[in-house]
Amino acid sequence: MSVKIVRMKEVQRITGLSRSTIYAQIAKGQFPKQVKLTGARSVGWHEAAIIEWIEARQQA
């Protein structure tokens, strides 16, 4: 199984959420946490975690 890491622009496109909304949801513990990448400020998300989050919201 391939693990794909997506960056903020892709997460915004997939979810339809703004950057500030995504970070607000992370702060509340209601959105998948980021994964640190190389560099001091580089982060991404596991694409599978984002898709699971979307599917869970659709079922709720």
Backbone bond lengths (Angstrom), bond angles and torsions (degrees), N, CA, C in turn:
res aa  C-N    CA-C-N  psi(-1)  N-CA   C-N-CA  omega(-1)  CA-C   N-CA-C  phi
1 M - - - 1.447 - - 1.530 108.92 -
2 S 1.293 115.87 134.16 1.452 122.50 -178.97 1.528 109.87 -89.53
3 V 1.319 116.69 136.60 1.453 121.84 176.62 1.516 107.58 -103.13
4 K 1.309 115.52 122.77 1.456 119.77 -179.62 1.521 108.96 -111.91
5 I 1.319 115.68 130.49 1.462 122.16 176.69 1.523 107.33 -102.23
6 V 1.321 115.93 129.55 1.465 120.47 178.90 1.523 108.96 -113.56
7 R 1.315 115.29 146.26 1.458 122.24 -179.27 1.527 109.84 -92.41
8 M 1.313 116.83 175.97 1.464 122.78 -172.88 1.527 113.31 -55.22
9 K 1.310 118.26 -46.17 1.480 120.25 -178.16 1.530 110.90 -58.26
10 E 1.327 116.56 -41.01 1.460 120.67 179.96 1.530 110.60 -70.07
11 V 1.325 117.06 -39.43 1.471 120.78 177.54 1.526 109.57 -61.94
12 Q 1.324 116.54 -42.56 1.466 120.37 177.28 1.526 110.88 -61.55
13 R 1.322 116.85 -42.61 1.464 120.86 179.89 1.521 111.03 -64.72
14 I 1.327 116.94 -44.10 1.468 121.51 -177.79 1.525 111.61 -66.29
15 T 1.345 116.24 -44.64 1.465 120.48 -173.97 1.516 113.82 -88.72
16 G 1.323 116.86 -26.31 1.461 120.25 -174.69 1.519 112.70 79.82
17 L 1.341 117.03 10.14 1.458 121.79 -179.44 1.525 110.63 -96.83
18 S 1.328 115.51 155.15 1.461 120.23 175.75 1.527 109.48 -80.51
19 R 1.312 115.42 164.65 1.466 122.00 178.39 1.539 111.07 -57.38
20 S 1.334 116.29 -46.12 1.467 120.12 -177.94 1.523 111.61 -65.78
21 T 1.324 117.55 -37.13 1.463 120.71 177.89 1.519 110.74 -66.49
22 I 1.312 117.28 -40.78 1.468 120.95 178.50 1.522 109.80 -60.88
23 Y 1.330 118.02 -48.00 1.466 120.18 -179.59 1.531 111.88 -67.65
24 A 1.323 118.17 -33.16 1.474 120.70 176.06 1.535 109.89 -65.52
25 Q 1.326 116.93 -41.03 1.460 121.07 178.39 1.527 111.12 -66.01
26 I 1.330 117.69 -38.07 1.469 121.81 176.74 1.531 109.34 -62.06
27 A 1.342 116.72 -44.63 1.466 121.21 -179.08 1.522 111.61 -61.42
28 K 1.332 117.04 -32.21 1.468 121.81 178.60 1.526 112.11 -83.91
29 G 1.338 116.66 -5.53 1.461 120.11 -177.68 1.512 113.05 77.12
30 Q 1.327 117.07 23.31 1.456 122.08 -175.52 1.525 113.39 -111.81
31 F 1.318 117.16 14.67 1.457 121.66 -179.74 1.519 107.15 -146.50
32 P 1.327 118.16 147.46 1.471 119.86 179.85 1.526 112.00 -55.62
33 K 1.315 115.92 140.02 1.465 121.75 179.05 1.522 109.88 -72.86
34 Q 1.328 114.96 153.38 1.444 120.47 177.97 1.534 110.35 -76.40
35 V 1.331 114.25 162.67 1.454 122.91 174.92 1.524 106.69 -112.12
36 K 1.330 117.00 129.07 1.464 119.49 178.09 1.519 109.54 -72.10
37 L 1.322 114.84 134.84 1.454 121.98 177.70 1.525 107.77 -109.52
38 T 1.304 116.98 -172.11 1.462 119.58 178.25 1.514 110.12 -63.62
39 G 1.287 115.96 148.73 1.457 120.12 -178.49 1.516 110.39 92.45
40 A 1.295 115.57 159.97 1.459 121.18 -175.61 1.534 113.09 -71.64
41 R 1.327 117.08 -29.29 1.461 119.31 -173.17 1.527 114.25 -119.92
42 S 1.301 118.01 6.26 1.462 120.80 -176.54 1.527 110.65 -84.98
43 V 1.321 115.65 125.19 1.458 120.73 176.09 1.522 109.63 -136.00
44 G 1.293 115.09 161.09 1.450 122.02 176.29 1.511 108.39 -153.79
45 W 1.301 116.92 179.95 1.456 122.79 179.50 1.517 108.77 -129.72
46 H 1.332 115.82 148.77 1.454 119.69 172.57 1.529 106.85 -69.90
47 E 1.305 116.01 124.63 1.463 120.26 -178.18 1.526 110.95 -57.62
48 A 1.332 117.00 -39.27 1.463 120.94 -179.79 1.527 111.57 -61.55
49 A 1.337 117.39 -37.41 1.467 121.11 179.09 1.523 111.00 -66.11
50 I 1.326 116.50 -38.18 1.463 120.92 178.63 1.531 109.73 -66.40
51 I 1.321 116.84 -44.17 1.466 121.12 179.87 1.522 110.46 -64.25
52 E 1.330 117.70 -42.28 1.473 121.33 177.10 1.525 110.64 -61.41
53 W 1.325 117.35 -40.64 1.460 121.90 178.74 1.530 110.47 -61.46
54 I 1.325 116.27 -44.31 1.466 120.51 178.82 1.518 110.75 -62.54
55 E 1.338 116.78 -46.52 1.468 120.76 -179.47 1.528 111.81 -62.53
56 A 1.329 117.93 -38.26 1.469 121.80 178.41 1.518 110.43 -64.47
57 R 1.332 116.88 -38.42 1.467 120.24 179.28 1.533 111.14 -69.35
58 Q 1.324 116.60 -32.99 1.460 120.17 178.96 1.523 111.22 -68.80
59 Q 1.329 116.59 -32.01 1.460 121.30 -178.49 1.535 111.42 -79.72
60 A 1.332 116.84 -23.89 1.467 120.52 -177.51 1.511 112.45 -75.76
